[in-house]
Amino acid sequence: MARGRTYLRFRRFVDRELAKPRTAAAPLPVCLLVLAMAFLRPHLAPPAALAGWIIVAAASLAWVTFVAWRGWRLFRAGALRGDRAFDQRGKFELPPEYWTSESASRARRRKR
């Protein structure tokens, strides 16, 4: 149960940060990991330092992948909302010959 809540907290944090314009908080965990490893490196033996950098790289890759995936999902949701608004209201603000048109998402759904 705690894992699910942790995931939801991370997801809400990422979604909130991606919704803000020009945010820099989404890459924050990656920066913290790199800084921690940079400070610990002089105190570690070379094999341990290499293992630490590998762990930091893997965690950073996972975080960047998660943030990119959430960004893509938010982008798609916004595009679908815009298409739905066009189908319901937007096309009727155009000249009458365009009233029978449909959005790209509705055309894609119809073709399936």
C-alpha positions as a printed Julia matrix, in Angstrom:
112×3 Matrix{Float64}:
   0.0    0.0     0.0
   2.83   2.41    0.79
   4.37   1.85   -2.65
   1.16   2.98   -4.31
   1.03   6.14   -2.22
   4.68   6.87   -2.96
   4.04   6.51   -6.69
   1.03   8.82   -6.47
   3.07  11.43   -4.6
   5.81  11.32   -7.22
   3.24  11.46  -10.01
   1.43  14.44   -8.49
   4.74  16.23   -7.93
   5.84  15.68  -11.52
   2.44  16.64  -12.96
   2.32  19.8   -10.85
   5.86  20.79  -11.87
   5.27  20.05  -15.55
   2.1   22.16  -15.51
   4.09  25.2   -14.38
   5.74  27.21  -17.13
   9.55  27.06  -17.16
   9.9   24.87  -14.1
  13.23  23.48  -13.0
  12.05  21.23  -10.17
  11.45  18.11  -12.27
  15.2   17.46  -12.78
  15.89  18.28   -9.11
  16.26  14.66   -7.88
  18.82  13.95  -10.6
  20.87  16.98   -9.54
  20.71  15.94   -5.9
  21.96  12.43   -6.72
  24.84  13.76   -8.79
  25.82  16.26   -6.1
  25.71  13.61   -3.39
  27.9   11.29   -5.43
  30.32  14.1    -6.27
  30.78  14.87   -2.56
  31.1   11.19   -1.58
  33.49  10.21   -4.37
  36.74  11.33   -2.67
  35.87   9.23    0.38
  35.16   6.02   -1.56
  37.46   3.43   -3.04
  37.53   3.42   -6.88
  35.29   0.31   -7.27
  32.75   1.75   -4.84
  32.86   5.11   -6.6
  32.25   3.43   -9.95
  29.35   1.45   -8.49
  27.95   4.66   -7.03
  28.1    6.45  -10.36
  26.4    3.49  -12.05
  23.6    3.59   -9.48
  23.26   7.37   -9.89
  23.16   7.0   -13.68
  20.5    4.27  -13.5
  18.36   6.25  -11.05
  18.74   9.39  -13.17
  17.75   7.54  -16.32
  14.69   6.1   -14.58
  13.67   9.54  -13.3
  14.14  11.26  -16.67
  12.18   8.48  -18.38
   9.34   8.83  -15.85
   9.22  12.62  -16.24
   9.23  12.33  -20.05
   6.45   9.72  -19.94
   4.31  11.93  -17.66
   4.99  14.91  -19.92
   3.87  12.95  -22.96
   0.7   11.84  -21.15
  -0.12  15.41  -20.11
   0.54  16.63  -23.65
  -1.82  14.01  -25.09
  -4.53  14.82  -22.53
  -4.31  18.51  -23.41
  -4.49  17.74  -27.12
  -7.57  15.57  -26.61
  -9.26  18.3   -24.55
  -8.51  20.81  -27.31
  -9.88  18.48  -29.99
 -13.02  17.86  -27.95
 -13.53  21.62  -27.51
 -13.11  22.1   -31.26
 -15.7   19.41  -32.01
 -18.2   20.85  -29.52
 -17.76  24.61  -30.01
 -14.81  25.72  -32.1
 -15.86  24.53  -35.52
 -19.18  26.38  -35.24
 -17.29  29.68  -34.96
 -15.91  29.01  -38.45
 -17.84  29.54  -41.72
 -20.71  27.05  -42.26
 -18.81  24.92  -44.78
 -16.48  23.79  -41.96
 -19.25  22.71  -39.57
 -19.13  19.12  -40.84
 -15.39  18.84  -40.18
 -14.01  16.84  -37.28
 -10.89  16.92  -35.14
  -7.91  14.67  -35.78
  -8.57  12.57  -32.68
 -12.21  11.98  -33.65
 -11.15  10.97  -37.18
  -8.55   8.59  -35.75
 -11.14   7.08  -33.39
 -13.64   6.67  -36.25
 -11.04   4.86  -38.41
 -10.35   2.25  -35.73
